[in-house]
Amino acid sequence: MKAIALSVLWLSFTLTLAQTSLKPKTKQQSPQLHVIFALEPKGVEYGRLNMENDSIMRQFVEVVQRGLGYPMQMRWLDTKHFTSNALKDTIAALKTTPNDIVILYYSGYGIRPAKATETFANWRLDDVKDTGLPLNDVEGWLKLKNINLALLIADCTTERIQSPHVVAMIGATVDLTPEIMKQLFLRNKGIVRLGSSAPSLPAYIVNTDPGTVFTNGLYQGFQNLLNYTDPASLPYLSFEDLQYLTNSAMRMPLGRSDIDQTSVLELKNWDGTRVVKKQLVAGAVPVGVRWQGFIDNEQAYNELRKKQRNRAVRFLPTRVDLSMYAPPVLDQGDKGNCVAISIGYYMRSIMEAVKWNITDKNMILKRSFSPFYLYGAIKQWNDKNCTYGIEAGQALEYLKNGGLPYFSAFPDPNLCEIEEGRSAMFSQIQDYVKLFNIIDPKQEKVLAVKQALAEKAPVVIGIQTTSSLQELSFTKTLIPRLKGSVWELLDSFSESKSTADRSRPKLDMSWKPYQANALAFGHAVCVVGYDDTMLGKGAFKLVNSWGRSWGDGGYFWMSYDTFGKFAKYGYQAYLSKNNSPVRLDTDLTIAIGASRYQPSFTRMPSDTGLVTYAITRSLRTGTKFKFSVDAKKQTYLYLIKASKSDSAAILQLAGSATPTVIAPANRVYYPSADEYLTLNGKPDLEYLLFLFSDRNMDYIHDFVQEINALKGSFPERVKRVFGKQLIPNRQIQYKPKKMGFFLSSTKGVSGWVVPLLVSINHVP
């Protein structure tokens, strides 16, 4: 009996093991990056600053995501439910695994905690306005998620300062971003608090830079960490280094002890114990919201090619007005087609009128293009009433690839379903660029748009509005209009017209965003001019899509200051020059150091067919230098760098992974007017290959890879890879006394790329 019981027990144990082994193994989920934004929604100024902070931090977390290679989910705390309970629920709803990372960014008002020993401010949300939300509560909610690391970033101040420019490194050959992200986010476990030092209200505002003092400093410090970390220091890299660089960026420009800020940092293990600080070493984006028909897709905008910041050879005029070339004003009504009207109708039609120098409104309308066709061609499939809106980048890409039919063929604003195949290739644009980023200094935004307008190119912008834009409607401006009409009547009877003019009230048709107390919708409009004397300190002239009874016949003014603060996106387009002879006349100048000393050079013909300008003076390691380029025609510029003994060629692109676009009769600086390249790395003979082309070379990255796969000298490999795309030397007139060339025409010319090689003897 006992033997039978043991047998049954053994059989039961065996069956249990068999059943256990048959159970399917749980698939291990890959780690993810979760990002939560809690941005104070109250007030126009704070809302606008948080629009900038949001953009800065999106770029911050996108770098982290690329470095880790994790899928990313971003969430925003609902502005209508800006409460601690909503934040708690948002954290609780995260689907996490033990290897996940959570970044929580708060930007809003801070409240000092009851404990004097607490370094970090409580967060003010709508349900805890008096006491604030303690960070210990937030840590408790995150601890329940059983994750690897939580990074709490808090900006509790609206102070802003001017940030230093990041210097481009010509000697950098290794991208350490993945290693840096792993060092920071995978080798640390627990809670990291990093934030501003004081929960103060606005104390000092500099109108030239984006975001708040801490967030701007954090981003600049983060960029410096990526740019200057040496491979040898990677094992010692920590969040203390990021804090150190953040503090440096926050303090550097002001130099005033009464408003200087420093960030604070605290590291804890999940059990609550403090992490001992190390010794410092370094010394799925959601679909954008619909904005009056403007779909906000910041990720797509960040990836666009940016027009290189330039300076005109001649001074910019004090006033430019392209409204004489504009077609009649349209009214979008209840449709979501402000983007289509601004780009397809205003921008493209003005470009056509400028091209043919047409100012007669009837003739302009005949040559105008249909925004309603454009909207119908690229709208979402389920947008049955044309109310969802479209992206500006999509609209410009359609113009580049397909073109538009004339307005007369599709004039109906209620048109929402179109016939396919009616695009007109003759109306294509050659290309388009963005003029600025949201995080660019305000004066640079203004300068970039003024430069485009001075080139007789209209600019389409996406602006974050307030409800005060409605104040320019006909009914809201009826009384000032009537007063103006009365004065006009008095003028007709006045014996001294000049006396009447002196007392005439001026009709102010400018947008005053601070008449409202909160941000409203986003909107696309077309900039058609500027005047440095308008509104006292200068303003842009814009045309809206709300009909001729709105504003000044459909137009309005935006001060430079307002533009710098509220313009989020900016686009310029170019027309093709295929119908006219190509004329390339380009000068290249090298300037060394802050004094911009211009060294002598020797023009040397190369056995490989690449003409080389050799700098006669040897340059030492650490020498800073830049190039300026003058061009007589719209030109695409690429720079490829290599060393004589190093087979690896590096594509150097200023600002982003795109070429520099040089507009006609303008000077551009490389890498920019305020930045320098630095001669770093092992001393050697350095090659800088400038490639000038009248078309965008999307395949340039592939060509660089091919160059690196070949053997031989750098000039030989370039010649073999580009081959027939290079214009032969005999068809190019290289200048003997300047670094540059002249190409009179494309007639009989083979190829479309002009190479210009510069060599520098780099010494220790």
FIBA-805019 format. One line per 10 residues: their letters; for each residue z, x, y of C-alpha. Coordinates in steps of 0.25 Angstrom, whole numbers. Layout:
# residues N
a> Z X Y; ... $
//
This chain:
# residues 764
mkaialsvlw> 0 0 0; 3 11 9; -10 18 6; -17 5 9; -11 4 23; -14 19 26; -28 16 22; -29 4 31; -23 12 42; -33 23 40 $
lsftltlaqt> -45 13 40; -40 7 52; -39 20 59; -53 24 55; -59 11 60; -52 13 73; -58 27 74; -72 22 70; -71 10 81; -66 20 91 $
slkpktkqqs> -78 30 88; -88 18 89; -83 14 103; -94 18 113; -90 29 122; -88 26 137; -98 32 145; -92 41 156; -96 37 170; -101 47 179 $
pqlhvifale> -92 50 191; -95 43 204; -93 45 219; -87 33 226; -87 32 241; -80 22 250; -81 21 265; -71 14 273; -76 14 288; -68 7 299 $
pkgveygrln> -78 -4 304; -71 -8 317; -77 -5 330; -90 0 335; -87 14 337; -79 16 324; -90 8 317; -101 17 322; -93 30 319; -90 25 305 $
mendsimrqf> -105 22 304; -107 37 306; -95 41 297; -101 33 286; -114 40 287; -107 54 287; -99 51 275; -110 45 267; -117 58 269; -104 65 265 $
vevvqrglgy> -102 57 252; -117 58 248; -116 74 248; -104 72 239; -112 63 230; -123 72 229; -114 84 227; -107 77 215; -119 70 210; -110 57 208 $
pmqmrwldtk> -116 43 210; -109 37 223; -105 24 227; -102 21 242; -94 9 247; -90 5 261; -77 -3 264; -82 -17 269; -80 -17 284; -76 -32 283 $
hftsnalkdt> -65 -28 273; -60 -15 279; -47 -16 272; -38 -8 263; -39 -18 252; -54 -17 253; -54 -2 251; -44 -3 240; -54 -13 233; -65 -4 235 $
iaalkttpnd> -58 7 229; -54 -1 217; -68 -6 215; -73 8 213; -78 10 199; -73 24 196; -71 35 185; -61 46 185; -72 56 190; -76 48 202 $
ivilyysgyg> -74 52 217; -71 42 228; -73 46 243; -67 36 252; -70 37 267; -62 30 278; -66 30 293; -58 22 302; -44 21 309; -33 28 304 $
irpakatetf> -18 24 304; -7 34 303; 1 33 291; 16 29 291; 20 43 285; 19 54 295; 16 64 283; 3 56 280; -9 64 284; -20 54 283 $
anwrlddvkd> -21 41 291; -21 27 285; -34 20 285; -34 8 294; -41 -4 287; -41 -19 291; -29 -23 283; -21 -11 286; -24 -9 301; -9 -6 305 $
tglplndveg> -5 4 293; -18 8 288; -21 11 273; -14 24 268; -23 33 260; -12 34 249; -16 19 246; -31 23 245; -27 35 236; -20 25 227 $
wlklkninla> -32 16 226; -41 28 223; -31 34 212; -33 21 204; -48 24 203; -45 36 194; -55 45 201; -57 60 202; -57 61 217; -55 53 230 $
lliadctter> -59 58 243; -53 50 255; -60 53 268; -54 47 281; -58 47 295; -48 41 304; -53 45 317; -65 42 326; -66 55 333; -79 62 332 $
iqsphvvami> -83 77 335; -96 85 336; -98 91 322; -104 105 320; -118 107 315; -120 112 301; -128 125 300; -139 125 290; -139 137 280; -152 143 277 $
gatvdltpei> -145 152 267; -139 141 259; -146 141 245; -136 133 237; -131 118 238; -117 118 234; -115 103 237; -113 99 222; -103 110 220; -95 107 233 $
mkqlflrnkg> -94 92 229; -89 95 215; -79 105 221; -74 95 231; -75 82 223; -74 86 208; -64 97 208; -54 88 216; -46 76 210; -38 66 218 $
ivrlgssaps> -38 62 232; -43 69 244; -40 64 258; -48 70 269; -48 63 283; -46 64 298; -33 69 303; -30 58 313; -32 43 313; -35 42 328 $
lpayivntdp> -44 33 336; -56 39 343; -51 51 351; -64 59 354; -78 55 351; -90 64 353; -103 55 353; -112 66 347; -107 66 332; -106 55 321 $
gtvftnglyq> -94 50 314; -80 53 317; -73 67 318; -68 68 304; -80 62 297; -90 70 304; -82 83 302; -80 80 287; -95 78 286; -98 91 294 $
gfqnllnytd> -87 99 286; -93 93 273; -107 98 277; -101 112 280; -94 112 267; -108 110 260; -115 120 268; -106 132 268; -98 132 255; -101 145 248 $
paslpylsfe> -102 144 233; -91 154 231; -81 145 238; -85 132 230; -73 134 220; -63 133 232; -70 122 240; -60 110 243; -58 98 252; -50 107 261 $
dlqyltnsam> -63 115 264; -70 101 268; -58 98 277; -59 112 283; -73 110 287; -71 96 291; -60 101 301; -70 111 306; -81 101 309; -71 92 316 $
rmplgrsdid> -65 102 325; -76 111 328; -83 104 340; -72 98 348; -63 110 350; -52 101 356; -38 101 349; -35 87 354; -46 80 346; -48 90 335 $
qtsvlelknw> -46 84 321; -44 90 307; -46 82 294; -34 81 284; -35 83 269; -27 79 258; -29 81 243; -21 74 231; -22 74 216; -22 60 210 $
dgtrvvkkql> -7 61 207; -5 62 222; -1 77 222; -7 85 234; -18 95 231; -15 109 237; -25 113 247; -34 125 244; -37 136 253; -49 133 262 $
vagavpvgvr> -62 140 258; -72 135 268; -65 140 280; -125 24 228; -127 22 243; -126 7 245; -138 -1 251; -137 0 266; -133 -12 274; -143 -21 281 $
wqgfidneqa> -143 -18 296; -152 -29 304; -163 -24 294; -159 -10 294; -154 -5 280; -145 6 282; -148 17 272; -141 30 276; -143 37 264; -158 35 265 $
ynelrkkqrn> -158 39 280; -150 52 277; -161 56 267; -172 55 278; -178 67 284; -172 70 298; -180 74 309; -176 88 313; -168 88 326; -177 94 337 $
ravrflptrv> -178 97 351; -191 94 359; -199 106 365; -198 98 378; -186 91 383; -185 76 379; -190 67 389; -178 59 396; -185 45 392; -195 41 381 $
dlsmyappvl> -199 26 379; -209 22 368; -207 7 370; -221 7 376; -226 10 362; -217 -1 355; -223 -14 350; -217 -27 354; -203 -30 350; -200 -38 338 $
dqgdkgncva> -188 -47 333; -184 -45 319; -176 -58 320; -168 -61 307; -176 -51 299; -171 -37 294; -182 -29 299; -177 -21 311; -181 -8 303; -195 -13 300 $
isigyymrsi> -197 -17 315; -191 -4 320; -199 5 311; -212 -2 307; -214 -9 320; -208 -2 332; -208 13 327; -221 13 320; -228 5 330; -223 14 342 $
meavkwnitd> -228 26 334; -242 20 333; -242 16 348; -237 30 352; -248 36 343; -259 28 350; -252 28 363; -252 12 364; -243 6 374; -250 -8 375 $
knmilkrsfs> -240 -18 367; -251 -26 362; -258 -14 356; -245 -8 351; -243 -21 343; -256 -21 337; -253 -7 332; -239 -11 328; -234 -11 313; -227 -23 305 $
pfylygaikq> -212 -21 303; -212 -34 295; -222 -28 285; -213 -15 284; -201 -24 281; -208 -32 270; -214 -19 264; -200 -12 261; -190 -24 262; -181 -26 250 $
wndknctygi> -187 -35 239; -176 -46 241; -177 -46 256; -184 -60 257; -182 -62 272; -183 -48 277; -169 -47 281; -163 -36 272; -169 -25 281; -175 -11 277 $
eagqaleylk> -172 4 278; -178 12 289; -182 23 280; -189 13 271; -197 8 282; -201 22 287; -205 26 273; -214 14 272; -221 18 285; -223 32 280 $
ngglpyfsaf> -229 27 266; -236 14 270; -237 11 284; -237 -3 290; -248 -14 294; -249 -18 309; -239 -28 314; -250 -38 316; -252 -39 301; -238 -42 299 $
pdpnlceiee> -231 -48 312; -223 -59 305; -208 -55 306; -205 -65 295; -214 -58 285; -206 -53 274; -215 -52 262; -228 -43 264; -241 -40 258; -240 -27 251 $
grsamfsqiq> -251 -16 254; -252 -19 269; -246 -6 274; -255 2 283; -256 17 280; -261 20 294; -247 16 300; -239 26 291; -229 35 297; -230 50 293 $
dyvklfniid> -215 52 291; -201 48 297; -188 55 299; -174 52 303; -170 57 317; -155 58 314; -143 55 305; -131 46 308; -122 59 308; -131 66 318 $
pkqekvlavk> -124 69 332; -128 58 342; -135 66 352; -144 71 340; -148 57 337; -152 54 351; -160 67 352; -167 64 339; -172 50 344; -175 55 358 $
qalaekapvv> -184 66 352; -191 56 343; -194 47 355; -199 59 363; -209 61 352; -214 47 355; -208 42 341; -200 29 340; -187 30 332; -181 19 323 $
igiqttsslq> -165 19 322; -155 12 314; -143 9 323; -129 3 319; -128 -8 329; -116 -16 335; -118 -31 338; -119 -27 353; -134 -25 350; -135 -40 351 $
elsftktlip> -131 -39 365; -145 -36 369; -151 -49 365; -158 -58 375; -146 -68 376; -136 -57 378; -144 -50 389; -149 -63 396; -140 -62 408; -144 -47 411 $
rlkgsvwell> -158 -51 409; -157 -62 419; -150 -53 429; -162 -44 427; -172 -55 429; -165 -59 442; -166 -45 448; -180 -44 444; -182 -57 452; -174 -52 464 $
dsfsesksta> -183 -39 464; -195 -47 466; -190 -53 479; -182 -40 483; -188 -33 495; -181 -20 491; -184 -19 476; -176 -6 475; -163 -12 480; -164 -23 469 $
drsrpkldms> -167 -13 458; -154 -5 462; -145 -17 459; -153 -23 448; -144 -24 435; -150 -16 423; -152 -23 410; -145 -15 400; -152 -16 386; -144 -6 379 $
wkpyqanala> -136 -7 366; -121 -6 368; -115 -5 354; -100 -5 359; -101 -19 364; -98 -23 350; -86 -19 342; -92 -17 328; -105 -11 322; -115 -22 318 $
fghavcvvgy> -129 -20 311; -138 -9 310; -152 -10 316; -165 -3 317; -172 -1 331; -183 8 337; -180 18 348; -191 19 357; -186 27 369; -175 34 376 $
ddtmlgkgaf> -170 36 390; -160 47 394; -156 40 406; -154 26 400; -140 20 400; -135 32 407; -135 42 395; -148 39 388; -153 28 379; -163 25 368 $
klvnswgrsw> -173 13 370; -174 5 357; -183 -7 353; -176 -18 344; -181 -28 335; -174 -40 340; -185 -46 349; -189 -44 364; -178 -53 370; -168 -43 364 $
gdggyfwmsy> -164 -31 373; -174 -27 383; -187 -33 377; -182 -28 363; -178 -14 368; -164 -9 370; -157 4 374; -147 13 366; -139 24 373; -140 38 367 $
dtfgkfakyg> -125 37 364; -126 23 357; -138 28 349; -131 41 344; -120 32 339; -127 20 333; -140 25 328; -139 28 313; -154 30 309; -166 36 316 $
yqaylsknns> -180 37 312; -193 43 317; -207 42 311; -220 50 313; -234 46 312; -245 53 304; -254 63 311; -265 62 301; -275 57 310; -274 69 320 $
pvrldtdlti> -275 84 317; -263 91 313; -258 101 323; -247 110 319; -241 120 330; -227 125 326; -218 136 332; -206 141 324; -195 148 331; -182 155 325 $
aigasryqps> -170 156 333; -158 165 329; -143 161 333; -138 153 344; -146 161 354; -158 157 346; -164 171 347; -179 171 342; -182 183 334; -196 190 333 $
ftrmpsdtgl> -204 188 320; -217 194 314; -228 185 308; -231 190 294; -243 185 286; -239 183 271; -246 187 259; -243 173 254; -250 166 265; -237 162 272 $
vtyaitrslr> -236 168 287; -222 173 289; -214 175 302; -204 186 299; -192 187 308; -192 202 312; -177 202 315; -167 202 302; -157 191 303; -143 193 297 $
tgtkfkfsvd> -135 183 288; -129 172 296; -140 172 307; -142 158 312; -156 154 316; -165 142 318; -179 138 320; -186 129 330; -200 123 327; -210 118 337 $
akkqtylyli> -221 109 332; -233 102 339; -234 92 328; -225 84 319; -221 94 307; -213 94 295; -205 107 294; -199 113 281; -191 126 279; -190 133 266 $
kasksdsaai> -181 145 265; -181 157 255; -177 171 254; -186 183 249; -177 186 237; -172 172 234; -182 163 227; -176 150 231; -182 143 243; -174 133 251 $
lqlagsatpt> -179 121 258; -172 120 272; -172 107 278; -165 104 291; -155 92 290; -160 86 277; -169 87 266; -181 85 274; -191 93 283; -190 94 298 $
viapanrvyy> -199 86 306; -204 92 319; -210 82 329; -221 86 338; -218 95 350; -204 97 346; -195 108 343; -186 107 331; -175 117 327; -172 121 312 $
psadeyltln> -162 118 307; -159 110 320; -156 113 335; -141 116 333; -141 122 319; -145 135 313; -149 141 300; -141 152 295; -146 165 287; -137 165 275 $
gkpdleyllf> -138 170 261; -142 184 256; -150 192 265; -165 192 262; -179 189 268; -178 174 272; -190 165 272; -191 152 280; -203 144 277; -206 134 287 $
lfsdrnmdyi> -216 123 282; -223 114 293; -231 102 288; -236 89 294; -231 81 282; -218 80 275; -217 88 262; -208 79 253; -211 89 242; -205 101 249 $
hdfvqeinal> -193 102 240; -202 103 228; -210 114 234; -197 122 237; -193 121 222; -207 126 218; -205 138 228; -192 141 221; -198 140 207; -209 151 210 $
kgsfpervkr> -208 166 210; -213 175 221; -210 177 236; -206 165 244; -219 164 252; -227 165 239; -220 154 233; -221 145 245; -236 148 245; -238 144 231 $
vfgkqlipnr> -230 131 231; -235 125 244; -249 130 241; -260 122 248; -250 114 256; -248 126 265; -259 127 276; -266 141 275; -262 152 285; -277 153 290 $
qiqykpkkmg> -276 139 295; -262 141 302; -261 149 315; -247 155 314; -242 160 327; -240 175 330; -230 175 341; -222 162 336; -218 157 323; -227 146 321 $
fflsstkgvs> -241 141 318; -252 132 323; -261 123 315; -272 116 324; -277 106 314; -277 102 299; -292 101 299; -296 110 287; -282 114 285; -277 114 270 $
gwvvpllvsi> -262 111 268; -252 105 277; -240 115 277; -239 126 287; -229 137 282; -222 146 291; -213 157 285; -202 164 292; -195 176 286; -181 182 290 $
nhvp> -175 195 286; -160 191 282; -151 202 283; -136 203 280 $
//
